[in-house]
């Protein structure tokens, strides 16, 4: 009788002990060989037992969404849309990396929640896979910008898990770090931390082990898929010598609950229309702003109250170039937005680069945005 069957039949540890007795030694088998074999059988039995318990726990556990903000607060977001084609204007790979870094820094400084990288010519006819998009050189600028933006937003201690060596990232070492509140060192104290789910077996009643960039992992109450990135809220009153204890929360929880800017999300829009139609917010963007030197003087406009603000920037030829796309059914770009603004009406240069326009626009609109978000500093 096998070890597993013996234990199942009698249901106690004594039967397991009997299965390991000397009488069960096969003829011609040395004691060392028998002991090694039984150790291997016992190890397999323990693994099977653990897997069955975990499967039972998962079957009973209801699919619950990651905990959202329980405190009712106004939720204001700012999104910016940037064309990937501006990458083609950078002459070297190093300049491309610095170009994206400038956009990321501006977004982080002014607490932007979402960065949309869009194609000025529709890519809807192509499939969604990276491999198919890479076949077309026009798309590479969009993909490279998305990749670098995601890399910069990711906490440094998690990058090795999510970003293998890639040609698009070879010059990111030259870039100044974003230093987001989520980019914590091992010595920083914070109630929230970003982490990755570890492939580590758990005992009954416990959830997943999470690498949160500290010397000890954290244990959360939910069983999540391996390698998933998760935001963890630590319980400072419950910890042990082996691990911290916490719970998985929404990535927006630090901002919603404690007004801690936690970084931006990145979205690829394969057409100009997709900027608006694929909004992650159920109600879409309620206030949209286009930027152009042909727009209205920003000094004469006051942005109304909003829930989700979208600011769209053009490329080398401006937003007007997007009208050449057959999918855009308007003749005047002003018809696409609630406000079409010139944020630098008396500029001293012939042109303003897109990354410069982003910084100028966010700085100009900052008082109104911060006023609505309740974080305007009056001192």
N, C-alpha and C positions, 0 to 999 in steps of 0.2 A: 504493500500500500504506500502511495506517495505521501510526502509530508503534508501536502495541501489537503488531500482527501482524508487523512487521519484526523487532522484538526477540524475539518468541516463536520466529520461524522460524530466526534465526541464533544466538540465544542469547548475544550478546555486546554490549558497549558500542559497538563499532565500527559495528555495524548501526544502532544508535540514532543515532550521529553522522551516518551517511549519510542517514538519514531527515530530518535537519535541514539538509541541504546546500542551497546556493543553487539547484541544479538543480530542486529540488522546488517552487520558487516558481511558483504558478499564473499564467497570463497575465493582465495587468492588475492584479496584486496588488502593492502597494508592499512594500518591504523591512520597514518598520515594522509593517504589517498581518501580513505573514508571520511575523515574529518574535513578535508578540503571540499569534498563533494557535498557534504551536509551543510557546510557553511554557504555554499553557493545556492543550494535549495532553499535554505532559510532566508537568504537575501532576496531571492525571487519571490518567496511567499510574502515577505514584508512589503515589497514593491507592489505586488498585486493587491494586497490588503489596502495599502494607501491609495492606490488608484481607484479601487472600488468605493472607498469612503468618499473620495473627492468627487467621483461621478454621481454618487448618491446625493451629496450635498448640492452639486450643481443642478441636479434634476429637481430638487425641492426648492431651490432658490428662484424666486421670481425675478424676471428681468426688470431691474429698477434703473432708471436713468441716473447718471452721476448727479450728485446733489447740486441743485441750483441755489441761487440766492433766495433765502427765505424772508429777507427784509425788503419790504416794498419801497423801492426808491426809483426816481426817474432814471431812465436809461438812455443816455445820449451817446451816439457814436459818430466818429469822423472817418470817412473813407476817402482815399485819393486814388485816381486812376492815371497811370503813366504808360505811354506807348513803348513797347520793347524796341522799336526801330531806332531810338536814340543811342542804343548800343553800337550801331553801325557807324556812328560819327566819331567814336573813340578809336584812335589809330593803333593802339597797342593793347594786348591783354591786361597789362597793368593799369592802363587808363580806364578800361572797362570796369575793372574791379573797384577803382576809386570812384567812378561815376555812380555805381550802385551804392557804394558806401555813403556817399553824400546824400542820396535819397533816403537811405535807411536812417541816417543821423537826423535829418530834418524831421522825418516821421516820428522818431523816438522823442526828440526834444519837445515836439508839440503834441505828444500823446495821441498819435493817429492809431485807430483801431484796426484798419484794414488797408492793405495796399493791393490795388488791382493792376496787373500788367496786361495790357491789351494789344492786340494786333490791329493795325490801321486798315488792313485788307482782310476780308473774311477768311477764316480757316475752317469754317464749319464743315466743308466737304472732306476734311481729313479726320481720321480716327483719333481717339483720345490718347493713344499710347505714345510714350516718349520716343520710341524707335521710329514710328511713322513721322512724327513731327521733325525729327532730326534730319530726315531725308530732304527737307526743304530749307535752304540757307536763310530764307526770309524769316523763318521761325526761330532760328537759333538765338537771336538777340532776346526774344521773349523768354525762352527757356533758361538761358544763362542768367538773366536778371532775376527770375523766380528763384533759381537755385541759390544764388548769392544772398538774396534777401532772406530766404529761409535759414541759410547757414548762419547769417549774422544774428538773427533773432534767437536761435537755439542757444541755451546755456552752454558755455565752453566744455563743461564736464560731460555733456551728453553728445557732443558732436561726433565723437569717434564711433558711436553706435548708429547714427543716422546718416552720416556723410562719409562714405568711403572716398579714397583718393580719386579725384576727377580733374580733368584739364580745366574746366570752368572755374575751379576753386583754387588753382595753383598760386594765385597772387593775393589770396585773402589774408595771408600772413603779414602783408604790408599795410593792412587797413587798421585804422584806430578802432578799438572795441566800442560797442554801443554802450556797455555798462548799464544795461537795464536792471531794474530792481530784481528781476528773476535770475540775473547772472550773479549768483552768490558763490562766494568762496567757501572753503571748509571752515573758516573762522567766523563767517557771518551768521548772525542770528536772525531768523525770520519764521513767522508762523506758517508761511507758504513756501513750498519748494517744488520745482519741476523734477520729474523722475522718469525712469524707464522700468517697466515690469520685468522682473528677473525670472529666469527658468529655474525655479527652486520649489521643490515639493512643500506643501503646506499641510499642517495638521487640521483635524476636524475642528470647526468653529473659528478657524482663522482664514484670512483672505490671502492676497498676493503680497509678495515681497517686492519692494521698490528701491532701486538705487537712486538716492536723492543727492548724491554728491558729498556725502559725509562718510565717516569711517564705519558707521553702522547703517544697515538698511532700515527702511520703514516698513511696517506691516499695516495694510489697510483692510477694511472689512469686506471688500468685494474681490471676487476672483476674476481677474482680467486676463486678456490674451497676452502672451509673451511679447516683449519688445514694444508694446504700446506706450506712447508718451502720455503721462498723466500728471495733473496738478494735485499735489497733496497738501492738505491742511493738517499740520501736526498738532497733536494733543500734548501740551507741555507737562501736564500732570500725570500722564501715563507713559512710562518708558521702562525699559529693562536694560541690563548690561549687554544684551545681544542685539537689540533693535529699538527703534522708535515706534511709536504708534500714531496713526493718523487716519484720515479718510480721504477718499477721492472726491474732488469737487470740480466744478466747471472751470475752464481756463479764465472765464470772466469773473469768477468769485472774488479774487483779490481787488479788482477794480470796483465791482458792485458793492461789496461789503465794507471794504476798508479804504476805498479810493486810492489804491496802489496801482499805478500803471504797470501792466504786466506784459507789455509788448504788443506786436501787431500780428495779424494773420495775413497770408498771401494768397491771392486768387489769380488764376490765369483766365482771361477772357479772350476767346478765339475770334471775336468780332467786336466792332464798336457797339452794336446793339446788345451784346452779351454783358456789357458793363452794367446795364440797367436791368435786363431780364433775368439774370442769374444772381440777383442779390441774395445774400444769406439770410436776410431779414424778411419775415413773412409779409410785412406791410411794405417792403421795398424802401427806397430812399424818398423821404418826404420833401426834402429840399435839395435841389441839384444846382451846381455852379459850374459854368464853363469859364475858362480863362483864355484871354486873347488880347493883343494890343488893339484890336478893333472893338473891344467891348466897352461897356459903360464904366466911367470913372468910379472906382471902388469907394472913394471918399463921399460919394453922393448916395450910397446904398447902405441900408442896414439889414443884415440877414435876420429873418424872422425866427421865432422859436422852432426848433426841430427835434425830432427823435433820432433820425439817421441822415446825416449830411454827407453828400457826395461832391467832391471837387475833381473836375476832369482837366487834365493838362494835355496840350498837344505836342506833337513832335517838331521836326525841323520845319515843316510847312504849316504848322498850326493845326487846330481842330478842323479848320476848313478843308484840309486834305482828306479827312474821313468821309466827306460828303461824296467823294468819287466812288465809294463802295456802293454797289447796286442795292445792298440790303438797307441802306440809309435812305429813307424816302422823303427827305426835306431838302430844300434848296438853300435855306439860311440856317447856319448853326445856332443862331439865337433861339430858334424854335425848339431846340432839343433840351434847353435848360430853363429853370426858373429864373436864373440870373446869369448874365453873360458879362463878365467883368474884366476890366483892365486894372490889375493890381499895382502897376507901376506906370502911371499916366505920363510922367515927365522923366522918361528914362534917358540916361546919358550915353547909351550905346545903341547901335543899330538893331541889335537883337539881344534877347535874353534867353540864355540856355534853360532847358526844361528843369534841370536840378536847381538852378538859381530861382526860377519862377516858383517852384515848390516852397522853397524857404521863404521867399518874399510874401507869397500868398498866405501861408500859415501864420507868419508873423503879423500880417495885416489883420487877419480875421481872428487872431488869438483872443482879444478882449471879449468879443461876442461869444465865441465858443466856450471860453472858460466861465463866462457869466452864466450861461445856460447849464454848464456842468457843476456849478456851485463851487468852483475852486479859484475864483478870481481873487487875487491878492490885492487888497485895497491899501496896503501900507506903503 
